[in-house]
Amino acid sequence: MTVNGEEVLAGHAGELHPRVIKALHLPERTCAMEVETGVLEQAGAGALRAPRISTFPVATQDVELVVSADVPSADVEAALREGAGELLESLRLFDVFTGEQLGAGRKSLAYALRFRAADRTLTVEEASAARVAAVALAGERTGAVLRGA
């Protein structure tokens, strides 16, 4: 991390040694971290602002799109983000598939879309409409089509 133009170490993080995990009866692959709070304090400019946590539930909808193998997933993601609009809270690529079922030079990209409104619980229709708009723009910009359509 850089503080006042100088590179400084803010801490360490990593997986604990298996003998330590066994001796302390911890779950396998337990990780730990140590943070130099003084360094973090110096790096901050003013009060730390935490993101607002919504009390309304998230609506998750998955979408699986087939595109040409040479289409970057980042292009598909950008179109999905823009098309989904302001209700989209997050978007995550969780699977990439290539196979003869799709045809030569094609790939399938599966995304989890999380929708949430700050002021209300979304209806299924609202989340679905945002998903449809996202897929439409991805299709327009990248040639993406819903898998199985």
C-alpha positions in Angstrom: 0.0 0.0 0.0 1.2 3.5 -0.6 1.1 6.1 2.2 2.2 9.7 1.4 3.9 8.4 -1.7 5.9 5.7 0.0 5.3 1.9 -0.2 4.6 0.5 3.2 3.6 -2.9 4.5 0.1 -2.9 5.9 0.0 -6.5 7.2 0.4 -10.2 6.4 -2.2 -12.8 5.5 -2.0 -16.5 4.7 -2.9 -20.0 5.3 -1.8 -21.5 8.7 0.6 -24.4 8.7 -1.1 -27.8 9.0 0.6 -28.6 12.3 -0.7 -25.3 13.8 -4.2 -26.1 12.5 -4.0 -29.6 14.1 -2.6 -28.3 17.4 -5.3 -25.7 17.7 -8.1 -28.0 16.4 -9.0 -25.6 13.6 -10.7 -26.4 10.3 -8.5 -27.5 7.5 -7.0 -24.6 5.4 -7.6 -22.0 8.1 -6.2 -18.6 7.2 -5.2 -15.7 9.5 -4.1 -12.1 9.0 -2.3 -9.4 10.9 -3.0 -5.8 10.1 -0.9 -2.7 11.1 -3.8 -0.4 12.1 -1.5 2.5 12.4 -0.5 2.2 8.7 -4.2 1.9 7.7 -5.0 5.0 9.8 -2.3 7.0 8.0 -3.6 5.9 4.6 -7.1 7.0 5.3 -8.3 10.4 4.5 -10.9 11.3 7.1 -13.6 9.1 8.6 -14.1 5.7 7.1 -17.5 5.3 5.5 -19.1 1.9 5.4 -21.4 0.9 2.6 -25.1 1.1 3.4 -26.5 -2.4 4.2 -29.9 -2.9 2.8 -32.7 -4.5 4.9 -34.4 -5.7 1.7 -33.8 -9.2 0.3 -31.7 -9.9 -2.8 -33.2 -11.5 -5.9 -30.8 -13.8 -7.6 -31.3 -14.9 -11.2 -28.8 -16.9 -13.3 -28.3 -16.5 -17.0 -26.3 -18.7 -19.3 -25.3 -17.2 -22.6 -23.6 -18.7 -25.6 -21.2 -16.5 -27.6 -18.4 -16.9 -30.1 -15.3 -18.2 -28.4 -13.4 -15.0 -29.4 -15.8 -12.7 -27.5 -14.2 -11.5 -24.2 -16.3 -12.3 -21.2 -15.6 -8.8 -20.0 -17.6 -7.4 -23.0 -20.5 -9.7 -22.2 -20.3 -8.6 -18.5 -20.2 -4.9 -19.4 -23.3 -5.3 -21.5 -25.2 -7.3 -18.8 -24.3 -4.6 -16.2 -25.5 -1.8 -18.4 -28.6 -3.6 -19.6 -29.7 -4.7 -16.1 -29.8 -1.1 -14.9 -29.7 0.4 -11.4 -31.4 -2.7 -9.7 -28.3 -4.8 -10.4 -26.3 -5.1 -7.1 -23.6 -7.5 -8.4 -22.8 -9.8 -11.3 -20.5 -12.9 -11.1 -19.3 -15.2 -13.8 -19.5 -18.7 -12.3 -19.0 -21.0 -15.2 -17.4 -21.2 -18.6 -18.2 -24.2 -20.8 -17.0 -25.2 -24.2 -18.0 -28.5 -25.9 -19.2 -30.1 -29.0 -22.8 -29.5 -27.8 -22.4 -25.8 -28.4 -20.7 -26.1 -31.8 -17.2 -25.2 -32.9 -15.9 -21.8 -31.9 -18.6 -21.3 -29.3 -18.6 -21.0 -25.5 -21.2 -20.7 -22.7 -20.8 -18.1 -20.0 -23.0 -18.5 -16.9 -23.6 -15.5 -14.7 -25.3 -15.0 -11.3 -27.1 -11.6 -11.3 -28.1 -10.2 -7.9 -30.8 -7.6 -7.9 -31.9 -5.4 -5.0 -33.8 -2.1 -4.5 -32.8 0.2 -1.7 -36.3 1.1 -0.8 -38.4 -2.0 -1.3 -38.6 -5.7 -1.9 -38.4 -6.4 -5.6 -41.1 -8.4 -7.3 -40.2 -11.4 -9.5 -41.5 -9.4 -12.4 -39.0 -6.5 -11.7 -36.0 -8.8 -11.3 -37.0 -10.7 -14.4 -37.5 -7.6 -16.5 -34.0 -6.4 -15.5 -32.6 -9.8 -16.4 -34.4 -9.7 -19.8 -33.0 -6.2 -20.5 -29.5 -7.3 -19.6 -29.7 -10.3 -21.9 -31.1 -8.2 -24.7 -28.3 -5.7 -24.5 -25.7 -8.5 -24.3 -27.2 -10.1 -27.4 -27.2 -6.8 -29.3 -23.6 -5.9 -28.4 -21.9 -9.4 -28.4 -24.2 -11.7 -30.3 -25.0 -13.6 -27.1 -28.0 -15.9 -27.1 -29.6 -17.8 -24.1 -28.3 -21.3 -23.9 -31.0 -23.7 -24.9 -33.0 -21.0 -26.7 
